[in-house]
Amino acid sequence: MKHIDSLLFNAIAIAGLVVIGMSTVGCEAKFYDEEQYRKEIYIVSDNYNIFGQEYTFGEMSEGWLSIYAGGTTSIEKDVTVELEHWPEVLRTFNRTTYGESYANYAQELDAKNYTIDNYSIVLPKDNKEPYVKFPIRVNVSNIRPDDVYYIPLRIKSVSDYMISPEKREVLFRIYLKNEYATTKSTTYFTMDGTEQNFREADGEFTPAGEASVINATKSLVPVDEHSVRILPSTFYSVTPSVISQRGIVVTVHPDELIDIPVLVEGLPTGEYVKRQKVTLATWEVSSRSVSVGEVEGKPSYYDPATQTFTLNYRYKLPTETQWHFVYELMRPLSITNN
């Protein structure tokens, strides 16, 4: 009898545990179901809540942030989303990322360089996509290519649903772009050419050695609508002081076409093709900067069809007594690899 009572007690206990377990599972299922279907409004961004856009040089060009409605189902009503300027997100990012290395701090883009017409935007319920584009117009003409600029923003309020606590803020990064290069990623060109040293006396140049073959992978940085910055010959560096002293600005003049002789096996054919004129100048003029000049009778030019630069120039560092005469043929790396 005792054995039967014991079995009955165990059965009742197990049944109770099953009921409790089912209740717990039911609560968890309800919780996760609510989490899965909960709608949150947020700003689309990557790591550290950073999102960037390329801007071309000119008066004002337009980029966008994406305001998104998360959840497994569409929103049932229009949502008015209001953003606001929020510099605290940039201050936090700089402190967390760079600590006391203040020279590395990212900068806030000056308000005079961008325009946000309306900080409020409506996310329609019947939108095809679960997001809407928030326009930001930027003038990058006064922005240096080596500095990092952000517009710090956050969602101030929404007319319905919830604001995502993780994706409420954004650091909107500004990248520069022209026809030849971008700062969003490193723009590489392959370079093949020659270099020869020359002595100068009374404005006359005489060879000081044989020409040598040079080749390198070069990076181009956009500095205005039709200009990029390079380093001379085979120099490569990311050190700001080196770039400041040795940087050369290569400017394309699309409206100035020059006649370039067509050569076959190095010999002129009597035919000519039109190419866009190119000029070269020192990036930052100072007593420590590289000197740059033309090579008489050998113009520099750009072919937009092949995106190829042909450069003929001479350069000299302040510590040198001789000039380097350089010929460079630069092609985009992506085209070269095809």
N, C-alpha and C positions, 0 to 999 in steps of 0.2 A: 504493500500500500504506500509505504514511504517512497518507494521507487517511482510509483505512478505519480505521486504528488510532485516529486522532484522533476520528472519529465514535463509535467504540466506547467510548473513554475518557469522552467527554462524556455518552453515554447512561448509563454506569455512575454517573457523578457526579450526574446529575440524579435517577437512581433512588435514590441514597443520600440526597439532599436531601429527596426525597418521603417516604422512610421516616422520616427525622428529623422532618420537618414533621408527619407523621401521628402520630408518637409524642408530639410537643409538644402538638398539638391534643387528643390523647387524654388527656394529663395535665391540661391546662386544663379539659377537659370534666369529668373526674373531680373536679377541685378545685371547680368551680362547682356540680357536682351535689351534692357534700358540703356546700357552703355553703348551697345552696338547701334541702336536706333536714335540715340541722342544727337540732335543737330547742333553743331558748333560753327560759328563764323570765325574765320581766321585769314591771315595774310600768308600767301604761299611764299616759302623761303627755304633755304638750304641750312647747312650747319651754322650754328651761332645766329640763326635768324637773319642771315644775309641773303639778299637777292640783288642781282646786278643787271644792268642794261647797257648796251652800247649806244653811244650818241655820236652822230656825225657832226662835223664842224659846220657852222652856219649861224644864222640868226637864232633860231630856237628849233630843236628837234624833239620829237615826242617819244617817250617810253611809257611803260605801264607796270604797275603792280597788279597782281591778281587777288581779288577778294573772293574767298571760296566758302561755300556752305557744305560742311562735312555731314556725313550720315548716309545710311543705306537707301533712304528715300528722299525724294525732292521736297523742298520747302513748300508749305501749303499757303503761304502769304508772302507778299512783298516785304523785303527787309531793307530798311534805311540804315546804312552803315556810315558812321561819322569817324573820320580819322583826325589825328592831331599831331602837331610837332612835339617830339618827345626826346630831347637831348640826353636824358638819363640813360637810355639804352646804349648810346655811344660811349658815355663816360664809364659805364659798367664794363663794356667790351674792352676798352683800352686798359682799364685797371686790371681786369682779369687776364688779358692776353699778354700785356707788355710790362705790367708792374711799374717799376720806376725807370724803365727805359723810355723816357719821354720823347726822345728823338724819333722813336718808331710809332708814336701814336697816330692813328688815323684822324683825319680832319673832317669837320662838318662843312659841307658845301655852303658857301655864302648865299644867303637868300636872294641876293641880286642876280644870281646865276641860274635860278630856276623859278618856275611858275606852277602853282597848283590853283586852278581856277575855283574849284569847289572841293572842300574837304568832305562833303557828304556825297554818297552815291547809293543808288538803289539796286539791290539784287532782286530781279523779278522772279516771281514764283513760276512763271511759264517760260523761263529761259531755257534754251536748248542745252546749254552747259551749266554746271553747278557753280559757275564763277562769273565775275564781271571785271572788266579792266578799269583800273583807276589810273587816269592819265597824269603824267608828270613831264612837263616840258623843261628842257635844260639847254643852256647856252654854254658850250664847253670851250669857247674861244679863249677864255682867260684862265684855263686850268692847265697846270703843269702835268706832263705825262708820268712823272716819277712819283707823284704824291697820290695817296689814297684818300678819296672823298666819299662821304656818305651823306644821305639825307635820313635822319632818324625820325621814325614815325611809329604810331601805335593806334589801335582801334580805341577810340574814346567811348563810343556807345553803339548799341544796336537797338533797333525798334522792336525786335523779337528774337527769341531763341537765346543761346548763350554765346559768350565770347570765349574762344579757346585760351586758356591761361598760358599754354606753351607757345602759341603762335600769334599772340596778340601784338607783339612788337616786331619791327623790322628795321634793318640797316640797309637802306637802298643805295647800292654802290654804283658809282658813275664810271663807265669805261669810255675811252676815246676811240674813235674809228674814222679812218678815211679810206680812200680807194686802195691804198697800198698796205695798210697795217692796222692792227688793233692792240689795245692794252688789255683786252679780256684774256688773251693768251699770248705767248711769245710768238711773233711772226718771224719765221726763219726763211732766209734766202740762201741758196748756194752761190758761192762766188768762185770764179776762175779768172786768172789774170796774170799780170806781170808787175814787177817792181824794180826800179833802177835808181841808184843814187846819182845826184848831179851837184856840181859845185856852181855857185853863183858869184859872178864878178861883174860889177857895173851893169847889172840887169841882164847879163848873158849867162846862159847855162851850158856847162860842159859835162859830159859823162864822167863819173868817178868810179866806174865799174861796169860789169856786164849786167844785163837784165836777168832777173831770176823769176822762175815760175812760182806763183802763189795760188793757193786755194783755201777756202774756209767756209764754214757755215756762219752766216752773219744774221744778227737780229736787227729788225727795223722797228722803230717806235714812231707812231704818228705824233706830230707836233702842231700841225694846222691842216687846213683843208687839202693842200697839195704838197705838203712837206713831211719828210721822215728824218729821223736822226740815226746815224750809223757811227761806228768807230772806224778809223782809217785802216786800210790794208787788212791784215790778219789779226788785229787787236780784238780781244774780247774781255769784257769786264762788266760786273754789275755794281761795282763800287762807285758810289756817288761822286767822289772826288776825281776818279779817273774819267768818268763820263763827262763831268763838268769841264775838265781840262782838254780832253781829246775828242769830244763829240763834234760831229760834222753834220750840218743840216743839208739835206739833198732836197731841192725844190723842183717840182715839175711845173712847166708853164704850158698848159694844154692849148692855149690860144696862139702860142709861138711855135710854128712848125719850121724845121730846118731840113735842108737837103743832105741826105747821107748817101755817099757812093756805095753802089752794090759791088761787092768783091767776090771773085771766084778764085779759089786757091790763093788768096792774098793779093790778087791783081784786079785793078779797076776794070769794069766792063763798060763804062761810059753811061750807065744808067744810075738813076737816083731814086730814093724813096723818101717820103716825108715822115719825120719823127718829131715828137714833142721835145722842145728844148729843156735842158736840165742845168741848173746852176748849183754850186756848192759854196757853203760859207761856214764860218766858225760858230759853234753852238752857243758858247758863252765867252764873250770877249774879255780877256784879262791878260795880265803880264805872264800868266802861267799857261795860257791856252795855246792850242795848236794853231799854226798859221796855215791857211789853205789858199791855193791859187789855181788858175786854169793852166792847161798845157796848150801852148800856141799851135793852132792848126788841127787840134784834136778835140772836137766838141763832145759834150756829154748829152745823152738823150734817153728818152723813154719810149718803149713800144707798147701801147695799151693792149694790142691784140694778143701779145704773148706775155704781158706783164713783166717785161725784161728791162732792166736798167743797164745802160752802157755808160760807164763813168771813166773819164780821163781827167786826172787832177794831180796836183803836187801838194805835199804837206811837209811841215817841219815843226818839230817840238822846240820849245824855247832853249833847251839845253843843247841842241844840235847845231852844227855848222853847215850841214849838207841838206839838200832837199831830196825827198823821195818822190819820184815820178811814178804814178800808179795807173794801171789800166785794170778795170774790173768789169766783168760781165756777171750781173746778178739776176738769178731766176728764182721764182717762188719754189720752195722746197716741195710743195704738194704737186706742182706741175712737173718738176724734175723727176719725181718718183713714179709718175704715171707711165 
